[in-house]
Amino acid sequence: MRTSTFWIAPLLMASLAVGAAENKADSPIDAKAAFERLKTLVGEWQADTSMGKARVTYELIAGGTTLVERESAERMPVMLTMYHLDGNRLMLTHYCAAGNQPRMQAQSFDPRSGLLSFQFLDATNLANPDAGHMRNATLRLEDNEKFTADWEFYEGGTKKSSYSFQYARVR
């Protein structure tokens, strides 16, 4: 019996360590704090861009568990992005004019500067890995009156273009 206990204890400790490492890898940031900061965007915003005046609205749905971003510009089709928690991860799904839906996971969040970065996880309706799609997104939640959104579009495995929008609150 003592021999069994001798081997079981280290195995149990090892499995707990692996489980803790997996949980940490799933959530490199304080996802709940980042989502709470995102919720402060609820309202209407606008920016002057190369595609004309851009407008973005944020609305909480599903009992406050999902933040919907609706973005439009004079020379750009309407697109939606949904932000939500998935356990201890902060996720976004971007419903893109390219006809696919990239999913990204938040990889870093600095509560002091408001810098929140997302990286590509996977996508639905992506014809193949080289097809054009949004791959990374970074938000700079500066204060309650302005924020910056940077998006990177990849095609053929390389960054094809990037977009930066500096939004000011309308209401």
C-alpha positions in Angstrom: 0.0 0.0 0.0 2.8 2.4 0.8 4.4 1.8 -2.6 1.1 2.8 -4.3 0.9 6.0 -2.3 4.5 6.7 -3.1 3.7 6.7 -6.9 0.2 8.2 -6.8 1.2 11.4 -4.9 3.8 12.5 -7.5 1.5 11.6 -10.4 -1.4 13.6 -8.8 1.0 16.6 -8.3 2.2 16.3 -11.9 -1.4 16.2 -13.3 -2.4 19.2 -11.2 0.7 21.1 -12.5 -0.2 20.2 -16.1 -3.8 21.3 -15.6 -2.7 24.6 -14.1 -0.3 25.2 -17.0 -3.1 24.4 -19.6 -5.4 26.9 -17.8 -2.8 29.6 -17.9 -2.1 29.0 -21.5 -5.8 29.3 -22.3 -5.9 32.7 -20.7 -2.7 34.8 -21.0 -4.6 37.8 -19.7 -7.3 38.8 -17.2 -10.1 38.2 -19.6 -12.8 39.4 -17.3 -11.1 42.7 -16.7 -10.5 43.2 -20.4 -14.2 42.5 -21.2 -15.3 44.9 -18.5 -13.1 47.6 -20.2 -14.6 46.8 -23.6 -18.1 47.3 -22.2 -17.3 51.0 -21.7 -17.5 51.4 -25.4 -21.3 51.0 -25.4 -22.6 53.9 -27.5 -21.8 55.5 -30.9 -18.5 56.5 -32.3 -17.1 58.0 -35.6 -13.8 58.4 -37.4 -12.5 60.0 -40.6 -10.8 57.4 -42.7 -9.6 56.8 -46.2 -12.9 55.0 -46.8 -14.9 58.0 -45.8 -16.6 58.7 -42.5 -16.7 55.5 -40.4 -19.3 54.9 -37.8 -19.2 52.2 -35.1 -21.8 51.4 -32.5 -21.5 49.1 -29.5 -24.3 47.3 -27.8 -24.5 44.8 -25.0 -26.8 41.8 -25.7 -27.5 38.4 -24.1 -27.8 39.7 -20.6 -24.6 41.7 -20.9 -22.5 38.7 -21.9 -21.8 39.8 -25.5 -20.7 43.1 -26.9 -21.8 43.7 -30.5 -19.7 46.1 -32.7 -21.5 47.3 -35.8 -19.1 49.1 -38.2 -19.9 51.0 -41.4 -18.3 53.6 -43.6 -19.2 55.4 -46.8 -17.1 53.1 -49.0 -17.2 49.9 -46.9 -19.9 47.3 -46.3 -21.4 46.9 -42.9 -19.4 44.4 -40.7 -20.1 43.0 -37.2 -17.7 41.9 -34.5 -18.9 40.1 -31.4 -16.8 40.1 -28.2 -17.5 37.6 -25.4 -15.9 35.5 -22.7 -15.3 31.8 -23.3 -14.5 30.5 -19.9 -11.3 32.3 -19.0 -10.6 33.5 -22.6 -11.8 36.7 -24.2 -12.8 36.0 -27.8 -14.0 38.0 -30.8 -15.7 36.8 -34.0 -15.5 39.2 -36.9 -18.2 38.9 -39.6 -16.1 40.3 -42.4 -16.9 41.8 -45.8 -14.4 39.2 -47.2 -17.2 36.6 -46.5 -15.5 34.7 -43.7 -15.6 34.9 -39.9 -12.2 35.0 -38.2 -12.1 34.2 -34.5 -9.4 35.7 -32.4 -8.4 35.3 -28.8 -7.1 38.2 -26.7 -3.4 37.7 -26.1 -2.5 40.8 -24.1 -4.2 43.5 -22.1 -2.7 46.4 -20.2 -5.3 47.9 -17.9 -3.3 51.1 -17.5 -2.9 52.0 -21.1 -6.1 50.2 -22.3 -4.1 48.3 -25.0 -5.9 45.1 -25.9 -4.5 42.8 -28.6 -6.2 39.8 -30.3 -4.5 37.1 -32.4 -6.0 34.8 -35.0 -7.3 31.5 -33.7 -9.4 30.1 -36.6 -12.1 31.0 -39.1 -15.3 29.7 -40.5 -16.0 29.9 -44.2 -12.3 30.4 -45.0 -11.8 28.8 -48.4 -8.2 27.9 -47.5 -5.5 29.2 -45.2 -4.2 31.6 -47.9 -7.6 33.2 -48.6 -7.9 36.8 -47.5 -9.0 37.3 -43.9 -8.5 39.6 -40.8 -5.8 38.1 -38.7 -5.0 40.4 -35.8 -6.8 43.3 -34.1 -5.6 45.8 -31.5 -7.7 48.2 -29.6 -6.4 51.2 -27.6 -9.1 52.1 -25.1 -7.7 55.4 -24.2 -10.6 57.0 -22.3 -14.4 57.3 -22.5 -14.1 59.8 -25.3 -11.7 58.2 -27.8 -10.2 54.9 -28.9 -8.1 53.4 -31.7 -8.8 50.2 -33.6 -6.1 48.6 -35.7 -6.8 45.6 -37.9 -4.5 43.5 -40.1 -5.6 41.7 -43.3 -3.6 38.7 -44.4 -3.7 37.0 -47.8 -1.3 34.3 -49.2 0.1 33.9 -45.7 1.4 37.5 -45.4 0.1 40.8 -44.2 -1.5 42.4 -47.2 -2.9 45.6 -45.5 -3.6 47.2 -42.2 -6.3 49.6 -41.2 -6.2 52.1 -38.3 -9.3 54.0 -37.1 -9.2 56.7 -34.5 -12.7 57.0 -33.1 -14.3 59.8 -31.1 -17.5 59.3 -29.1 -20.7 60.7 -30.6 -22.9 59.6 -27.7 
